[in-house]
């Protein structure tokens, strides 16, 4: 199964990196390592997660982020990587 990270999801990941790197040097790198590792786990676990807003949601084990994805035949598309502390209405709008 291939994994594709859509452009908007890449932007989400970059914003998360910048946010954490501003908090403390090196934490942004840890965020990237963690999120990309969790995305890689979709090779094995895609499709087992709960659905929210019509997409599967993989929760980060370390950061308060959700990785929202869809499955199309033999491909996983990462649609968004969002901070789950945000207003639920803004999450719904972003994912619609």
LINUR-V225716 format. One record per residue. PSI is psi in degrees with one decimal (none if undefined). Layout:
PSI  PSI
This chain:
131.6  154.6  127.1  128.1  114.2  158.6  -43.9  -35.2  -38.5  -40.1  -39.9  -44.9  -42.5  -43.5  -39.5  -42.2  -49.8  -43.9  -51.4  -32.4  -32.9  -30.0  -45.7  132.9  129.0  -23.9  -32.7  -40.9  -40.0  -40.8  -49.1  -47.6  -44.1  -50.4  -45.5  -33.8  -40.7  -37.3  -41.2  -32.4  -16.7  -19.4  -35.4  -34.3  10.1  132.3  -7.2  -6.6  160.0  155.1  142.0  134.1  31.4  10.9  153.2  148.2  117.6  121.9  135.7  140.6  -14.8  -43.3  155.6  54.7  147.3  138.1  110.7  128.2  162.7  161.3  130.1  104.6  -111.4  23.9  142.6  129.9  116.0  113.6  -35.8  152.3  100.6  144.5  117.4  0.8  -6.0  164.8  128.3  -31.7  -37.4  -33.7  -46.0  -41.8  -43.6  -33.4  -4.5  none
